[in-house]
Amino acid sequence: MVLVYEAENLIDGQLALDELRAGGLQAVMKGQYLSGAMGELPAAGLITVWIAEPLHEQRALDLIAGYERDKRYEQLPAPCTSCGEMIEGNFGRCWNCSAWVDREQQPVRE
């Protein structure tokens, strides 16, 4: 198991985990149950995301880097480059044809 992400909170950890799984990687989140024990203190460093195969570490880090970049900006609706269907918000795949969204071509609002 390889640690690839330390989440800010439970939701951030789940979104990162979902991003890795959507990218075809086997990943797990650890520490999600510890956040309740912290009370009012932040859960920094408690919630982590791991991948099963060390061989896929670079791919996982690339996916996490894309996730981190995308969460800083509001993605504007844009047409799918494959089928032309409008894709809302921060979706990573077209709901109509399942094509991956090209984040480099999608307009953002800072």
Residue pairs with C-beta under 8 A, 6 or more apart in sequence:
1 28
1 50
1 51
1 52
2 50
2 51
2 53
2 54
2 57
2 60
3 48
3 49
3 50
4 20
4 27
4 49
4 50
4 51
4 57
4 60
4 61
4 64
5 13
5 16
5 48
5 49
5 64
6 44
6 45
6 47
6 48
6 49
7 13
7 16
7 29
7 43
7 47
7 48
7 49
8 42
8 43
8 44
9 35
9 42
9 43
9 47
10 32
10 35
10 43
10 47
12 47
13 29
13 31
13 32
13 47
13 48
13 49
14 29
14 32
15 67
15 71
16 49
16 64
16 67
17 27
17 28
17 29
17 49
19 63
19 64
19 66
19 67
19 92
20 27
20 49
20 51
20 60
20 63
20 64
21 27
22 92
22 93
23 59
23 60
23 63
25 51
25 52
25 53
25 56
25 59
25 60
25 63
26 51
26 52
26 53
27 49
27 50
27 51
27 52
27 60
28 49
28 50
28 52
29 47
29 48
29 49
29 50
30 47
30 48
30 49
30 50
31 43
31 46
31 47
31 48
32 47
34 43
34 46
34 47
35 43
35 46
35 47
38 46
49 64
51 57
51 60
66 103
69 103
70 90
70 103
71 90
73 108
73 109
73 110
74 89
74 90
74 108
74 109
74 110
75 89
75 90
75 91
75 103
75 106
75 107
75 108
75 109
76 106
76 107
76 108
76 109
77 86
77 87
77 88
77 89
78 86
78 87
78 101
78 105
78 106
78 107
79 85
79 86
79 87
80 86
80 87
80 94
80 96
80 97
80 99
80 101
81 99
81 102
81 105
82 94
82 97
82 99
83 94
83 96
83 97
83 99
85 94
85 95
85 96
85 97
87 94
87 95
87 101
87 106
91 101
92 100
92 101
93 99
93 100
93 101
94 100
94 101
